[in-house]
Amino acid sequence: MGHQVIIFDFSLIRGLWETRVKKNKERQRKEKERLEKSSLERIKQEWNFILECRKKGIPQSKYLKNGFVDTDEKILDTYGKTPQLQKRHALSDEVNKERNKFIFQLSGEQWTEFPDSLKEQIHLKEWHVCNTMIQTIPAYIALFQDLRVLELSKNQINHLPVEIGCLKNLKVLNVSFNNLKSVPPELGDCENLEKLDLSGNMEITELPFELSNLKQVTVVDVSANKFHSIPICVLRMSNLQWLDISSNNLKDLPEDIDRLEQLQTLLLQKNKLTYLPRALVNMPKLRLLVVSGDDLVEIPTAVCESTTGLKFVSLKNSPVETIVCEDTEEIIESEREREQFEKEFMKAYIEDLKERDSAPSYTTKVLLSLQL
């Protein structure tokens, strides 16, 4: 006996779903009305009103009467026009205007090179350039001796000029998600650098030994590249607190990784690690260790049962089908976008972990694909 197949008239199915949709909308409308009338919603509105009053510096006596909150919007409007608040806003605007004099911002794919007028503004302290088609950083960057922040993410930059070593006051260098394949040794002369982000360049395989001189660095992100091991220069950054070397080709970790005595966060997921060295147990300040658990066959028991407050997270990848594509550039661009998305996911995930008393022993990471 074969399978019985029941066939419905499409109009009947459509009518049935339209009825359900109407009922659902009606339920939502009633629930909204109930919430609007409930005391919980009123309390929420009062709290939001109080917060808004506090932001504007409105005294309690103006909106609290006999223990009740007066949520009259006129209070906000009236106080917003007082000379005191206008003076405060004017002062804030003046401060922001003064600060913006030292910040250069540029974005948009129409930009293929830096504007010529930039070379005349050597007083700048920050560059924020993103989502452009710019490939080259001009050599005259050496003139910007007051530069503190160099944010150049998501452009088409293919190399860093040796002149970057002249930026003695530079504290933040972010050249993530560009087309870099190497880093100049002169970067090691930026002795005050605190944050180095080279993530998402996809092709960097090593860092010059001269970067060992960066003793003030606390954050290094070299994720989504092609490192086969943790660079020696990174192991010599004595003040390092955060290291993200995920999405690379690591097969093992150095036995002397515990020389990073200040390290608090170590992200190793999406590598080819099969074991973790016992030296990790000798890192008293390490608070978060993230790995991909699919290939791991040896994990020190002391890591999993650490009494030092270490949160050990082993990510499990879900099996996904590989998409075959003949266009190599399209594959790289697709990988780059995926890495950006996963980076945002991990950032949110880590923030969530910090708020927990304990971490899960493993997490299954699911890849969602949409075809439009």
Salt bridges, closest charged atoms under 4 A:
GLU18 OE2 - ARG14 NE 3.31
GLU26 OE2 - ARG29 NH2 2.39
GLU31 OE2 - ARG34 NH2 2.67
GLU33 OE2 - ARG29 NH1 2.62
ASP70 OD2 - LYS65 NZ 3.57
GLU98 OE1 - LYS101 NZ 3.23
GLU126 OE2 - ARG99 NH2 3.84
GLU126 OE1 - HIS128 NE2 2.72
GLU194 OE2 - LYS171 NZ 3.49
GLU203 OE1 - LYS226 NZ 3.42
ASP221 OD2 - LYS343 NZ 2.48
ASP244 OD2 - LYS343 NZ 3.45
ASP256 OD2 - ARG259 NH1 3.31
GLU333 OE1 - ARG336 NE 3.91
GLU339 OE2 - LYS270 NZ 3.40
GLU339 OE2 - ARG338 NH1 3.83
GLU342 OE1 - LYS270 NZ 3.12
GLU342 OE2 - ARG338 NH1 3.97
GLU342 OE1 - LYS365 NZ 3.69
GLU351 OE2 - LYS354 NZ 3.61
ASP352 OD2 - ARG356 NH2 2.65
